[in-house]
Amino acid sequence: MHGKLAIFDIDGTIAVKGVMPESMAAGFQHIQEQGFLTTVSTGRSYVRARHALAEHFETIISPGSFIIVEAGAKIVDRDGTVVKADYFGPNELDHVIDFSRVNADMIRLIWFTPPDISVPIPVWCKYAEDIEPERQK
């Protein structure tokens, strides 16, 4: 079976500053009426992508479509269940930690998205006063 798939980025493509215009939902419905499945590919985590698409999530993500999240590190279904993931191994994680320590003056924050979407995302901020604004984002 051959199908057509339209994949969109969120930030700067279908959403501006994290907000999706109402007109976008109608555009997605039109694309789907032309026989396309629609989905997104984003650097965001599943939870943040779902939040950005808000009430339009069910319209934008066609039934049966997968979502590419975390800059390609994960592919999830509409419910957020991981279908495919490429996680850091112990050596890679050690390199990230070492790089962060050596370059701490260049880093404002670091976060890690756990494989389980129900687990809160741990965030490290260089300055304590940055923690709450980042949490709010």
N, C-alpha and C positions, 0 to 999 in steps of 0.2 A: 504494500500500500504506500502510495506517495502522498505526502501532504505538504502544506506550506506552513512555515513557521516564521513569525516576526518577533525578534528579540530586541528589547530596548533597554538602555541605561536609565536610571532614575534621575540622578542629580545632574542638572544642566540639560537634560534631554526631555523627559516627560514631567519633571518637577523643577521648579525654580526655588532655590533656597529651602529645599525640603517640602515645598507645598505644590501639590498637583492641581492645575487649573481644572475647573468643572468641565470645560470643553473637551478635555482629554478623554474622558470616559466615553463620550459619543464617538470620538475618533476610533477608539478601540473597538467599539461595537461595529462600526462600519468596516474596519479591517476584518473582523471575525465573520461578518456577513459575506465577505469576498472569499471565504474558505480558509482563512489563516487561523492557526493557533497563535496565541500571543503570550509572551512572558517577559521577564526582565533578567538582566545580568548586571550585577551591581557589586561595588566594593563593600556595601553594607552587610551586616548580619541579617539573618532571616527576620528576626524580631524587628530590627530597625527598618527593613524594607517593607514589612507588613504595616508598620506604623506610618511610614511615608505614603503608602498607597491608600491607607485608611479605608474609608467606606467603598473605595473603588477596587479594592484588592480582588474581589470575586469577579469583577468585570475584566480587569487587566490580565489576570493569570487564568488562562483558559483551563477548563477541567482536563486533567490528564497531562498538563504541561509541567515541566520541572522548572526550577528557579536556580540560577547560578548566583551564588552569594559569596561574600568574603573574598572578592577579587579572584574568583575562580577556584578557591580552595575547597568549596563545597557545592554540591548539587543537591537540592532538596525538593521534595514534593510540595504540594500546596499546603499541607499540614505542618511543614517544617521538618518532616522526617528525613534524615540524611540518607541519600541514595548512593552518593559517592563523596569521599572526602580525602584530602591529602593533608595530613597533619604533620607538624614538626616532629622529627625523631629526637631522641635524647641529645645527640651531637648537635643538631641544628638549634635546638633550644639553648644549649650551652653557648653557642656562638651568639645568639640574640642577647643573652644575658651579659656575656662578655662585652659585646659591642655597646650595649646600653650603659654599662659601668664606665667604659673608657670615654664615651661620648655624652655623658649625662648633661653636660652644659648645653648641648644641642637639642635635647629631648624635653618636651613639655609634658607629654603624657604617653603612657603605654597601656594598651588593654589587650585582653585575650578573650576570645569568644569560645567558651567551652562547647564540646560536642553536644551536650544535652541543653536544648534551648530553654528549659525551665530553670537552669542554674544562672544566677545573676553574673553579668560580665565583670570580672575583676579589673579595676582601673588603678594604675599607679600614676600619681601626679608629682612632679618635682616640688611644687609649692602647695602647701596645704590649702591655701585660699582658692586654688583651681579645682579642688575636688568637687564641691557642690555644683558649680556651673557645669562641669562635665557630666555629673550625674543627672542633672536636669535635661541635658541634651539627649 
